[in-house]
Amino acid sequence: MILFIGGPPRVGKGVLTRNLSKKLGIPYISTDALRQAARELPAIPKTDNLFKSEPLGEGDNQEEFFNNTKVEDIIDFQNKESEEVARLVKGIVGYFSWSKEHYIIEGVALLPRYYTSEFIKENNIIFIAVGNTNFDTFFKFSWDHRVNGDWLGKTSKEAFEKVIKFSAEFSKIFQNEANKFGYPYYEVNSKDFNNHMTTITEEIVKKIRNIDRF
């Protein structure tokens, strides 16, 4: 069994993934890690779409990028990267499926549109989407719970706000695509984040443990 946890930045994918990993006793990997490993390969040209959204999470021009880029353009950058990352994900899924290993893969790059129902079925994948479409509560919680050293730690409040606007809008895309393809979607409640994460974790664990192949 392979579990996909897809959703925008800052919504709680990492917390949910770590919770599930601990509860189910299976390892996890992020699409960010796969992307970064591929970027280190000299054979991949710097013009590749894997580098399109680099300012979203790293680099000295991060502040300028967020302040001067429209939300719809940020979404376009991410979509292009997600399509490229899908190639990496499919490669590692092929190995996990062949070796019959249980694994969790999480990341913003896991957009349902890039994974056919045949691919999901053939590789025993369970696709879970999470998001947060309520910008006001999403922004307040995220800003109030910033962590030193994270990828937005050095950005201004204005740039931080742009990231959350992007994530809230991108959450709607995940929500719509999850509904279109019949995958569960969980709307995160920022007002009661920790308790809600626990509830979502328990719901997913219960579903997975009822599946014969796990």
C-alpha contacts under 8 A as a table, 3 or more apart, distances in Angstrom:
res1	aa1	res2	aa2	distance
1	M	97	S	7.72
1	M	100	K	7.45
1	M	101	E	7.01
1	M	102	H	4.93
1	M	103	Y	6.79
1	M	123	N	7.62
1	M	124	N	5.21
1	M	125	I	5.91
1	M	126	I	7.38
1	M	213	R	6.79
1	M	214	F	6.00
2	I	93	V	7.73
2	I	96	F	7.73
2	I	97	S	7.80
2	I	101	E	7.84
2	I	102	H	5.56
2	I	103	Y	4.96
2	I	104	I	5.79
2	I	105	I	7.44
2	I	123	N	7.45
2	I	124	N	6.22
2	I	125	I	4.66
2	I	126	I	6.26
3	L	102	H	8.00
3	L	103	Y	6.29
3	L	104	I	4.64
3	L	105	I	6.19
3	L	125	I	5.65
3	L	126	I	4.85
3	L	127	F	6.09
3	L	128	I	7.44
4	F	104	I	6.02
4	F	105	I	5.07
4	F	106	E	5.77
4	F	110	L	7.36
4	F	125	I	6.94
4	F	126	I	6.07
4	F	127	F	4.73
4	F	128	I	5.82
4	F	129	A	7.96
5	I	13	K	6.75
5	I	17	T	7.17
5	I	104	I	7.39
5	I	105	I	6.27
5	I	106	E	4.49
5	I	107	G	6.51
5	I	110	L	7.39
5	I	127	F	6.45
5	I	128	I	4.99
5	I	129	A	5.81
5	I	130	V	7.32
6	G	13	K	7.28
6	G	106	E	5.72
6	G	107	G	5.23
6	G	108	V	5.61
6	G	109	A	7.08
6	G	110	L	4.87
6	G	111	L	6.61
6	G	127	F	7.65
6	G	128	I	6.30
6	G	129	A	4.80
6	G	130	V	6.31
6	G	174	F	7.83
7	G	11	V	7.18
7	G	13	K	6.68
7	G	107	G	6.40
7	G	108	V	4.92
7	G	109	A	7.83
7	G	110	L	7.16
7	G	111	L	7.75
7	G	129	A	5.69
7	G	130	V	5.03
7	G	131	G	5.64
7	G	170	F	7.98
7	G	171	S	6.64
7	G	174	F	6.46
8	P	11	V	6.28
8	P	107	G	7.64
8	P	108	V	4.90
8	P	130	V	7.80
8	P	131	G	6.47
8	P	167	S	5.19
8	P	168	A	7.81
8	P	170	F	6.12
8	P	171	S	6.07
9	P	12	G	7.75
9	P	13	K	7.77
9	P	108	V	6.40
9	P	167	S	5.96
10	R	13	K	7.44
10	R	142	S	7.21
10	R	164	I	7.60
10	R	167	S	7.35
11	V	130	V	7.27
11	V	131	G	5.73
11	V	132	N	5.99
11	V	138	F	7.94
11	V	167	S	7.66
11	V	188	V	6.92
12	G	15	V	5.28
12	G	16	L	6.16
12	G	130	V	7.99
12	G	188	V	7.73
12	G	197	M	7.87
13	K	16	L	5.12
13	K	17	T	5.91
13	K	106	E	6.96
13	K	107	G	7.30
13	K	130	V	7.10
14	G	17	T	5.04
14	G	18	R	6.12
14	G	106	E	7.55
15	V	18	R	5.28
15	V	19	N	6.15
15	V	197	M	7.57
16	L	19	N	5.07
16	L	20	L	6.15
16	L	197	M	6.37
16	L	200	I	7.87
16	L	201	T	6.41
17	T	20	L	5.14
17	T	21	S	6.01
17	T	28	Y	7.36
17	T	104	I	7.36
17	T	106	E	6.97
18	R	21	S	5.01
18	R	22	K	6.17
18	R	28	Y	7.92
19	N	22	K	5.30
19	N	23	K	6.16
19	N	198	T	7.94
19	N	201	T	6.57
20	L	23	K	5.04
20	L	24	L	5.78
20	L	25	G	7.85
20	L	201	T	6.22
20	L	205	V	7.03
21	S	24	L	5.38
21	S	25	G	5.41
21	S	26	I	5.09
21	S	27	P	5.84
21	S	28	Y	6.68
21	S	104	I	7.37
22	K	25	G	5.17
22	K	26	I	7.14
23	K	205	V	7.42
24	L	205	V	7.20
26	I	102	H	6.21
26	I	103	Y	5.88
26	I	104	I	7.20
27	P	102	H	7.63
27	P	103	Y	5.55
27	P	104	I	6.28
28	Y	103	Y	5.69
28	Y	104	I	4.37
28	Y	105	I	5.63
28	Y	106	E	7.48
29	I	33	A	7.04
29	I	34	L	7.99
29	I	103	Y	7.93
29	I	104	I	6.40
29	I	105	I	5.08
29	I	106	E	6.47
30	S	33	A	5.26
30	S	34	L	6.70
30	S	105	I	5.70
30	S	106	E	4.92
30	S	107	G	5.59
31	T	34	L	4.95
31	T	35	R	6.05
31	T	85	V	7.22
31	T	89	V	7.30
31	T	105	I	6.92
31	T	106	E	6.15
31	T	107	G	5.05
31	T	108	V	7.47
31	T	109	A	6.51
31	T	110	L	7.84
32	D	35	R	5.06
32	D	36	Q	6.06
32	D	107	G	6.77
33	A	36	Q	5.15
33	A	37	A	6.11
34	L	37	A	5.20
34	L	38	A	6.28
34	L	85	V	7.76
34	L	88	L	6.83
34	L	89	V	7.66
35	R	38	A	5.17
35	R	39	R	6.17
35	R	50	L	6.88
35	R	85	V	6.38
35	R	88	L	7.61
36	Q	39	R	4.97
36	Q	40	E	6.48
37	A	40	E	5.38
37	A	41	L	7.17
38	A	41	L	5.44
38	A	44	I	7.55
39	R	42	P	7.62
39	R	44	I	6.78
39	R	50	L	7.26
39	R	51	F	7.73
41	L	44	I	5.89
42	P	45	P	7.22
44	I	48	D	6.91
45	P	48	D	5.61
46	K	51	F	6.51
47	T	51	F	6.85
47	T	52	K	7.81
48	D	51	F	5.92
48	D	52	K	7.24
49	N	52	K	4.89
49	N	53	S	7.93
49	N	80	K	6.02
49	N	81	E	5.23
49	N	84	E	6.30
50	L	53	S	7.40
50	L	80	K	7.89
50	L	81	E	5.08
50	L	84	E	6.02
50	L	85	V	6.86
51	F	54	E	5.33
51	F	81	E	7.20
52	K	77	F	5.79
52	K	78	Q	7.56
52	K	80	K	7.22
52	K	81	E	6.21
53	S	56	L	5.54
53	S	57	G	7.82
53	S	74	I	7.59
53	S	77	F	5.24
53	S	78	Q	5.86
53	S	81	E	6.60
54	E	57	G	6.05
54	E	58	E	6.04
54	E	59	G	7.17
55	P	58	E	5.34
55	P	59	G	5.86
55	P	61	N	6.57
55	P	62	Q	4.93
55	P	65	F	6.40
56	L	62	Q	6.62
56	L	65	F	7.91
56	L	66	F	7.78
57	G	62	Q	7.35
57	G	151	W	5.83
57	G	152	L	7.60
58	E	62	Q	6.43
58	E	151	W	6.74
59	G	62	Q	5.74
60	D	63	E	7.65
61	N	64	E	5.35
61	N	65	F	6.06
62	Q	65	F	5.10
62	Q	66	F	6.36
62	Q	155	T	7.68
63	E	66	F	5.48
63	E	67	N	6.26
63	E	155	T	5.80
63	E	156	S	7.29
63	E	159	A	6.10
64	E	67	N	5.21
64	E	68	N	6.02
65	F	68	N	5.42
65	F	69	T	5.77
66	F	69	T	5.48
66	F	70	K	7.93
66	F	159	A	5.30
66	F	162	K	6.23
66	F	163	V	7.16
67	N	158	E	7.15
67	N	159	A	5.60
67	N	162	K	7.31
69	T	73	D	6.45
69	T	74	I	6.71
70	K	73	D	5.20
70	K	74	I	6.41
71	V	74	I	5.06
71	V	75	I	6.26
71	V	162	K	7.21
71	V	165	K	7.08
71	V	166	F	5.37
72	E	75	I	5.05
72	E	76	D	6.24
72	E	166	F	7.74
73	D	76	D	4.86
73	D	77	F	6.21
74	I	77	F	5.05
74	I	78	Q	6.26
74	I	166	F	7.03
75	I	78	Q	5.05
75	I	79	N	6.10
75	I	166	F	6.90
75	I	170	F	6.86
76	D	79	N	5.09
76	D	80	K	6.31
77	F	80	K	5.39
77	F	81	E	6.38
78	Q	81	E	5.09
78	Q	82	S	5.95
78	Q	109	A	7.50
79	N	82	S	5.01
79	N	83	E	6.29
79	N	109	A	7.72
80	K	83	E	5.34
80	K	84	E	6.65
81	E	84	E	5.16
81	E	85	V	6.11
81	E	109	A	7.19
82	S	85	V	4.98
82	S	86	A	6.06
82	S	108	V	7.59
82	S	109	A	4.26
82	S	110	L	6.78
82	S	111	L	6.94
83	E	86	A	5.22
83	E	87	R	7.28
83	E	109	A	7.57
83	E	114	Y	6.50
84	E	87	R	5.67
84	E	88	L	7.39
85	V	88	L	5.18
85	V	89	V	6.27
85	V	109	A	6.44
86	A	89	V	4.95
86	A	90	K	6.01
86	A	109	A	7.21
86	A	110	L	7.22
86	A	114	Y	6.55
86	A	115	Y	7.79
87	R	90	K	5.27
87	R	91	G	6.34
88	L	91	G	5.16
88	L	92	I	6.47
89	V	92	I	5.34
89	V	93	V	5.99
90	K	93	V	4.99
90	K	94	G	6.09
91	G	94	G	5.21
91	G	95	Y	6.79
92	I	95	Y	5.14
92	I	96	F	6.32
93	V	96	F	5.03
93	V	97	S	5.88
93	V	123	N	7.30
94	G	97	S	5.18
94	G	98	W	6.09
94	G	123	N	7.44
95	Y	98	W	5.09
95	Y	99	S	6.08
96	F	99	S	5.19
96	F	100	K	5.82
96	F	101	E	5.18
96	F	102	H	7.24
96	F	103	Y	7.35
97	S	100	K	4.96
97	S	101	E	6.55
97	S	123	N	5.63
97	S	124	N	7.57
98	W	101	E	7.92
102	H	214	F	7.90
106	E	110	L	7.25
107	G	110	L	5.75
108	V	111	L	7.24
110	L	114	Y	7.68
111	L	114	Y	6.01
111	L	115	Y	7.62
111	L	174	F	6.79
111	L	177	E	7.79
112	P	115	Y	5.56
112	P	116	T	7.77
112	P	174	F	7.54
112	P	177	E	6.11
112	P	178	A	6.57
112	P	181	F	7.31
113	R	116	T	7.16
113	R	177	E	6.91
115	Y	119	F	6.26
115	Y	120	I	6.76
116	T	119	F	5.16
116	T	120	I	6.36
117	S	120	I	5.03
117	S	121	K	6.10
117	S	181	F	7.78
118	E	121	K	5.18
118	E	122	E	5.95
119	F	122	E	5.22
119	F	123	N	6.18
120	I	123	N	5.54
120	I	124	N	6.16
120	I	125	I	5.00
120	I	126	I	7.33
120	I	127	F	7.95
121	K	124	N	5.26
121	K	125	I	6.37
122	E	125	I	7.89
127	F	183	Y	5.95
127	F	184	P	7.21
128	I	183	Y	6.23
128	I	184	P	5.40
128	I	185	Y	6.21
128	I	186	Y	7.88
129	A	174	F	6.47
129	A	175	Q	7.19
129	A	178	A	6.53
129	A	183	Y	7.16
129	A	184	P	6.20
129	A	185	Y	4.64
129	A	186	Y	6.31
130	V	171	S	7.39
130	V	174	F	7.36
130	V	175	Q	7.62
130	V	185	Y	5.48
130	V	186	Y	4.70
130	V	187	E	5.94
130	V	188	V	6.93
131	G	167	S	7.96
131	G	168	A	7.36
131	G	171	S	4.57
131	G	172	K	7.48
131	G	174	F	7.04
131	G	175	Q	7.15
131	G	185	Y	7.62
131	G	186	Y	6.45
131	G	187	E	5.18
131	G	188	V	5.96
132	N	135	F	7.44
132	N	138	F	6.69
132	N	167	S	7.51
132	N	168	A	5.63
132	N	171	S	5.72
132	N	187	E	5.47
132	N	188	V	5.26
132	N	189	N	7.29
132	N	190	S	8.00
133	T	138	F	7.75
133	T	167	S	7.90
133	T	168	A	4.49
133	T	169	E	6.60
133	T	171	S	5.69
133	T	172	K	6.25
133	T	187	E	7.44
134	N	137	T	5.96
134	N	138	F	5.87
134	N	168	A	6.59
135	F	138	F	4.94
135	F	139	F	5.79
135	F	164	I	6.93
135	F	165	K	6.42
135	F	168	A	5.75
136	D	139	F	5.40
136	D	140	K	6.29
137	T	140	K	5.18
137	T	141	F	6.07
137	T	190	S	5.97
137	T	191	K	6.72
138	F	141	F	5.45
138	F	142	S	6.09
138	F	164	I	7.15
138	F	168	A	7.79
138	F	190	S	5.77
139	F	142	S	5.16
139	F	143	W	5.92
139	F	161	E	6.67
139	F	164	I	5.94
140	K	143	W	5.30
140	K	144	D	6.01
141	F	144	D	5.20
141	F	145	H	6.07
141	F	190	S	6.09
141	F	191	K	7.37
142	S	145	H	5.22
142	S	146	R	6.19
143	W	146	R	5.56
143	W	157	K	7.94
143	W	160	F	7.70
146	R	150	D	7.87
146	R	153	G	7.02
147	V	150	D	5.89
147	V	153	G	6.81
148	N	153	G	5.77
149	G	152	L	7.93
149	G	153	G	5.75
150	D	153	G	5.26
151	W	154	K	7.61
152	L	155	T	5.48
152	L	160	F	6.92
155	T	158	E	7.97
155	T	159	A	5.94
155	T	160	F	6.18
156	S	159	A	5.28
156	S	160	F	6.09
157	K	160	F	4.93
157	K	161	E	5.98
158	E	161	E	5.15
158	E	162	K	6.49
159	A	162	K	5.08
159	A	163	V	6.51
160	F	163	V	5.19
160	F	164	I	6.52
161	E	164	I	5.19
161	E	165	K	6.19
162	K	165	K	5.00
162	K	166	F	6.17
163	V	166	F	5.08
163	V	167	S	6.17
164	I	167	S	4.87
164	I	168	A	5.97
165	K	168	A	5.16
165	K	169	E	6.21
166	F	169	E	5.25
166	F	170	F	5.93
167	S	170	F	4.91
167	S	171	S	5.90
168	A	171	S	5.04
168	A	172	K	6.80
169	E	172	K	5.32
169	E	173	I	6.92
170	F	173	I	5.04
170	F	174	F	6.45
171	S	174	F	5.06
171	S	175	Q	6.03
172	K	175	Q	4.92
172	K	176	N	6.04
173	I	176	N	5.17
173	I	177	E	6.06
174	F	177	E	5.21
174	F	178	A	5.86
174	F	185	Y	7.87
175	Q	178	A	5.24
175	Q	179	N	6.21
175	Q	185	Y	6.07
176	N	179	N	5.21
176	N	180	K	6.11
177	E	180	K	4.85
177	E	181	F	6.14
178	A	181	F	5.32
178	A	182	G	5.78
178	A	183	Y	4.72
178	A	184	P	6.40
178	A	185	Y	6.13
179	N	182	G	5.06
179	N	183	Y	6.13
179	N	184	P	7.38
179	N	185	Y	7.40
180	K	183	Y	7.86
186	Y	200	I	7.47
188	V	193	F	7.14
188	V	196	H	7.06
188	V	197	M	7.62
189	N	192	D	5.80
189	N	193	F	5.62
189	N	196	H	6.43
190	S	193	F	4.64
192	D	195	N	5.79
192	D	196	H	5.92
193	F	196	H	5.13
193	F	197	M	6.02
194	N	197	M	5.17
194	N	198	T	6.38
195	N	198	T	5.10
195	N	199	T	6.28
196	H	199	T	4.96
196	H	200	I	6.14
197	M	200	I	5.14
197	M	201	T	6.02
198	T	201	T	5.09
198	T	202	E	6.21
199	T	202	E	5.23
199	T	203	E	6.25
200	I	203	E	5.13
200	I	204	I	6.24
201	T	204	I	5.29
201	T	205	V	6.09
202	E	205	V	5.10
202	E	206	K	6.07
203	E	206	K	5.26
203	E	207	K	6.37
204	I	207	K	5.13
204	I	208	I	6.16
205	V	208	I	5.13
205	V	209	R	6.08
206	K	209	R	5.30
206	K	210	N	6.42
207	K	210	N	5.32
207	K	211	I	6.84
208	I	211	I	5.29
208	I	214	F	6.92
209	R	212	D	7.59
209	R	214	F	6.55
211	I	214	F	5.86
